[in-house]
Amino acid sequence: MMQRVYGVAFATKAELDEYLQRQEEAKARDHRKLGRELDLYVTSDMVGAGLPMFTPRGTVLREEIAELSNSLREEIGFQKVWIPHMTKKELYEKSGHWAKFGGELFLVKSQETSDQFVLKPMNCPHHGRIFASQVRSYRDMPQRYLETTTVYRDEKSGELGGLSRVRSITQDDSHDFCRPDQIEQEIANLLSAVKTIYNIFDMKLRVRLSYRDDSDSYLGDKKLWESAQKQLKDAVLRLGDIDYYEQEGEAAFYGPKIDFMATDALGREHQLATAQLDFVQPERFELEYIDQDGAAKRPVMIHCALLGSLERFLSVYIEHTAGKFPVWVAPEQLRIVKVKDDPAIDKLVADMEEAAKEHHVRYTVDDSNNSIGKKVRAAELYKVPYVAVVGAKEAESGQLGVRIRKDLMGEGADESKRFTVAELMTAIQAEHDSRCKYSTL
């Protein structure tokens, strides 16, 4: 009987020690462990494997990150659309997905008609139908659609794990229908958005340009492929300060693509964002625009996601930060710790709550009977960025001191500073709005 054995070897003991240290750090950062400890998401056998549910704290994390992706895409001209979560199977037969991915689809049977429906595993055919809903001129191009929505794929149960592989997959999906001569500019816009978002997440990027090879495995005109591949590379070169490499034979069968490789805090590389050119969907669905000469022409379709799967991105980001989220994305930005029940202290806490709501600061009040040390420790375990202890001295002076989470102590941060209620809430709101990495208090 054959048994496969895997092993690793190192030239020096120092390299071995470094490897073992990284392994221990990876265990401590495991998103499944942190997801429980920080109360971010839960799973249930009654709901099903690969179908995570996000708690109020985890939902804040999801929505802040999704909103960032949405806002960056809107800045480069994408508009929100909405599509239903199921469709008749004929849509995917026409697109070719039924033949290629039929075994991964969740089937839905109507009790009213003989129609066979499926839960959508991707969004591109739907967005194509929106494009096809009216006549488009060359002046209307490009048409850019964005949607952050959930798709469903019947992944094998043995492959499911935490948030990294799920059956309900939320994509920050974008589809750009453009003229062939617009490819370079559209890709350049998307590259800029990708670079911006991963800079905010403090993750280093490099780019893989995936081209066709000389085989017959690819669909579409070869000259169009060559032009598109050149435009992809030119767009990357225009960006200037990003590492890239080219790889033949890694393109999708329907077009060349750019894969973005993000490096996390442990030096692990993850393929997350992607931009893919598609020559096949426009052909299958006979999508057209009227060109300057009055002739009907095929658009090129660009699929793009800045994050990819939101669940998978969160699994990477939770481990990248070890759950120590910057203020803008932290589920709880401020913990207000009451020293004791007292009318003056209660009044100051009430003022803080009112100001926090006015400035959209996410906060909780700890007025439990635990000691101050235990209350502060509880906030530390939840990795709350700011803790304000409110006692008699603060009630009398109206001035607040703030404990700053150590990893946020950037240049200029000072725990000895005192703040009025308005100053504190205004500062936290400004940090949220600017999405800064370190404390400015």
Solvent accessible surface area in square Angstrom, and as a share of the most:
residue,aa,sasa,rsa
1,M,244,1.09
2,M,187,0.83
3,Q,149,0.66
4,R,181,0.66
5,V,129,0.74
6,Y,177,0.67
7,G,74,0.71
8,V,101,0.58
9,A,99,0.76
10,F,70,0.29
11,A,96,0.74
12,T,71,0.41
13,K,148,0.63
14,A,74,0.57
15,E,78,0.35
16,L,70,0.35
17,D,63,0.33
18,E,95,0.43
19,Y,53,0.20
20,L,91,0.45
21,Q,134,0.60
22,R,96,0.35
23,Q,81,0.36
24,E,104,0.47
25,E,64,0.29
26,A,27,0.21
27,K,129,0.55
28,A,52,0.40
29,R,39,0.14
30,D,32,0.16
31,H,10,0.04
32,R,119,0.44
33,K,73,0.31
34,L,6,0.03
35,G,0,0.00
36,R,171,0.62
37,E,90,0.41
38,L,6,0.03
39,D,55,0.28
40,L,2,0.01
41,Y,18,0.07
42,V,75,0.43
43,T,87,0.51
44,S,37,0.24
45,D,148,0.76
46,M,191,0.85
47,V,71,0.41
48,G,20,0.19
49,A,58,0.45
50,G,13,0.13
51,L,53,0.26
52,P,18,0.11
53,M,72,0.32
54,F,41,0.17
55,T,19,0.11
56,P,114,0.72
57,R,43,0.16
58,G,0,0.00
59,T,47,0.27
60,V,39,0.23
61,L,1,0.01
62,R,44,0.16
63,E,110,0.49
64,E,27,0.12
65,I,0,0.00
66,A,13,0.10
67,E,82,0.37
68,L,1,0.01
69,S,0,0.00
70,N,17,0.09
71,S,27,0.17
72,L,18,0.09
73,R,0,0.00
74,E,78,0.35
75,E,135,0.61
76,I,38,0.19
77,G,34,0.33
78,F,7,0.03
79,Q,124,0.55
80,K,119,0.50
81,V,32,0.18
82,W,182,0.64
83,I,6,0.03
84,P,66,0.41
85,H,68,0.30
86,M,84,0.38
87,T,19,0.11
88,K,90,0.38
89,K,57,0.24
90,E,90,0.40
91,L,28,0.14
92,Y,0,0.00
93,E,77,0.34
94,K,102,0.43
95,S,4,0.03
96,G,16,0.16
97,H,24,0.10
98,W,66,0.23
99,A,98,0.76
100,K,119,0.50
101,F,65,0.27
102,G,25,0.24
103,G,72,0.69
104,E,65,0.29
105,L,12,0.06
106,F,59,0.25
107,L,108,0.54
108,V,45,0.26
109,K,131,0.55
110,S,26,0.17
111,Q,183,0.81
112,E,162,0.73
113,T,74,0.43
114,S,101,0.65
115,D,47,0.24
116,Q,47,0.21
117,F,39,0.16
118,V,0,0.00
119,L,50,0.25
120,K,0,0.00
121,P,2,0.01
122,M,21,0.09
123,N,0,0.00
124,C,10,0.06
125,P,1,0.00
126,H,15,0.07
127,H,0,0.00
128,G,2,0.02
129,R,109,0.40
130,I,52,0.26
131,F,1,0.01
132,A,42,0.33
133,S,83,0.53
134,Q,114,0.51
135,V,125,0.72
136,R,20,0.07
137,S,36,0.23
138,Y,41,0.16
139,R,191,0.70
140,D,61,0.32
141,M,11,0.05
142,P,26,0.16
143,Q,33,0.15
144,R,51,0.19
145,Y,11,0.04
146,L,1,0.01
147,E,9,0.04
148,T,42,0.24
149,T,12,0.07
150,T,27,0.16
151,V,0,0.00
152,Y,46,0.17
153,R,63,0.23
154,D,49,0.25
155,E,25,0.11
156,K,127,0.54
157,S,79,0.51
158,G,78,0.75
159,E,89,0.40
160,L,31,0.15
161,G,25,0.24
162,G,23,0.22
163,L,1,0.00
164,S,49,0.32
165,R,102,0.37
166,V,5,0.03
167,R,46,0.17
168,S,20,0.13
169,I,17,0.09
170,T,7,0.04
171,Q,30,0.13
172,D,2,0.01
173,D,15,0.08
174,S,0,0.00
175,H,2,0.01
176,D,1,0.00
177,F,0,0.00
178,C,0,0.00
179,R,50,0.18
180,P,47,0.30
181,D,101,0.52
182,Q,26,0.11
183,I,0,0.00
184,E,43,0.19
185,Q,81,0.36
186,E,7,0.03
187,I,1,0.00
188,A,14,0.11
189,N,34,0.17
190,L,2,0.01
191,L,2,0.01
192,S,52,0.33
193,A,5,0.04
194,V,0,0.00
195,K,71,0.30
196,T,55,0.32
197,I,0,0.00
198,Y,1,0.01
199,N,94,0.48
200,I,30,0.15
201,F,3,0.01
202,D,86,0.44
203,M,9,0.04
204,K,140,0.59
205,L,20,0.10
206,R,92,0.34
207,V,0,0.00
208,R,44,0.16
209,L,0,0.00
210,S,0,0.00
211,Y,23,0.09
212,R,30,0.11
213,D,49,0.25
214,D,128,0.66
215,S,46,0.30
216,D,143,0.74
217,S,73,0.47
218,Y,26,0.10
219,L,83,0.41
220,G,47,0.45
221,D,87,0.45
222,K,98,0.41
223,K,159,0.68
224,L,48,0.24
225,W,0,0.00
226,E,96,0.43
227,S,51,0.33
228,A,0,0.00
229,Q,27,0.12
230,K,132,0.56
231,Q,27,0.12
232,L,0,0.00
233,K,63,0.27
234,D,36,0.19
235,A,1,0.01
236,V,2,0.01
237,L,93,0.46
238,R,132,0.48
239,L,40,0.20
240,G,60,0.58
241,D,104,0.54
242,I,23,0.12
243,D,85,0.44
244,Y,76,0.29
245,Y,65,0.25
246,E,81,0.36
247,Q,69,0.31
248,E,126,0.57
249,G,32,0.31
250,E,70,0.32
251,A,13,0.10
252,A,20,0.16
253,F,74,0.31
254,Y,45,0.17
255,G,0,0.00
256,P,0,0.00
257,K,35,0.15
258,I,0,0.00
259,D,3,0.02
260,F,2,0.01
261,M,21,0.09
262,A,0,0.00
263,T,40,0.23
264,D,7,0.04
265,A,57,0.44
266,L,26,0.13
267,G,55,0.53
268,R,81,0.29
269,E,76,0.34
270,H,32,0.14
271,Q,60,0.27
272,L,8,0.04
273,A,0,0.00
274,T,26,0.15
275,A,2,0.02
276,Q,30,0.14
277,L,0,0.00
278,D,2,0.01
279,F,17,0.07
280,V,12,0.07
281,Q,13,0.06
282,P,1,0.01
283,E,100,0.45
284,R,100,0.37
285,F,20,0.08
286,E,115,0.51
287,L,3,0.01
288,E,82,0.37
289,Y,7,0.03
290,I,65,0.33
291,D,33,0.17
292,Q,140,0.62
293,D,105,0.54
294,G,53,0.51
295,A,41,0.32
296,A,54,0.42
297,K,75,0.32
298,R,81,0.30
299,P,4,0.02
300,V,3,0.01
301,M,2,0.01
302,I,0,0.00
303,H,23,0.10
304,C,3,0.02
305,A,10,0.07
306,L,0,0.00
307,L,1,0.00
308,G,13,0.12
309,S,25,0.16
310,L,5,0.03
311,E,5,0.02
312,R,81,0.30
313,F,0,0.00
314,L,0,0.00
315,S,5,0.03
316,V,9,0.05
317,Y,3,0.01
318,I,1,0.01
319,E,25,0.11
320,H,22,0.10
321,T,24,0.14
322,A,18,0.14
323,G,1,0.01
324,K,86,0.36
325,F,5,0.02
326,P,16,0.10
327,V,3,0.02
328,W,2,0.01
329,V,0,0.00
330,A,2,0.02
331,P,18,0.11
332,E,6,0.03
333,Q,1,0.00
334,L,0,0.00
335,R,22,0.08
336,I,0,0.00
337,V,0,0.00
338,K,19,0.08
339,V,61,0.35
340,K,113,0.48
341,D,116,0.60
342,D,42,0.22
343,P,115,0.72
344,A,54,0.42
345,I,1,0.00
346,D,59,0.31
347,K,125,0.53
348,L,15,0.08
349,V,7,0.04
350,A,52,0.41
351,D,50,0.26
352,M,0,0.00
353,E,52,0.23
354,E,122,0.55
355,A,13,0.10
356,A,0,0.00
357,K,135,0.57
358,E,124,0.56
359,H,31,0.14
360,H,143,0.64
361,V,7,0.04
362,R,47,0.17
363,Y,47,0.18
364,T,57,0.33
365,V,44,0.25
366,D,22,0.11
367,D,88,0.46
368,S,49,0.32
369,N,162,0.83
370,N,83,0.43
371,S,66,0.43
372,I,53,0.27
373,G,51,0.49
374,K,132,0.56
375,K,6,0.02
376,V,12,0.07
377,R,133,0.48
378,A,38,0.29
379,A,0,0.00
380,E,92,0.41
381,L,102,0.51
382,Y,77,0.29
383,K,44,0.19
384,V,7,0.04
385,P,0,0.00
386,Y,0,0.00
387,V,8,0.05
388,A,0,0.00
389,V,30,0.17
390,V,0,0.00
391,G,5,0.05
392,A,66,0.51
393,K,134,0.57
394,E,18,0.08
395,A,24,0.19
396,E,158,0.71
397,S,63,0.41
398,G,28,0.27
399,Q,60,0.27
400,L,0,0.00
401,G,16,0.15
402,V,6,0.04
403,R,126,0.46
404,I,6,0.03
405,R,32,0.12
406,K,147,0.62
407,D,62,0.32
408,L,4,0.02
409,M,74,0.33
410,G,19,0.18
411,E,185,0.83
412,G,63,0.61
413,A,17,0.13
414,D,54,0.28
415,E,65,0.29
416,S,85,0.55
417,K,81,0.34
418,R,98,0.36
419,F,19,0.08
420,T,48,0.28
421,V,22,0.13
422,A,60,0.47
423,E,94,0.42
424,L,0,0.00
425,M,0,0.00
426,T,69,0.40
427,A,25,0.19
428,I,0,0.00
429,Q,52,0.23
430,A,56,0.43
431,E,2,0.01
432,H,47,0.21
433,D,94,0.49
434,S,77,0.49
435,R,57,0.21
436,C,34,0.20
437,K,72,0.30
438,Y,118,0.45
439,S,4,0.03
440,T,91,0.53
441,L,2,0.01
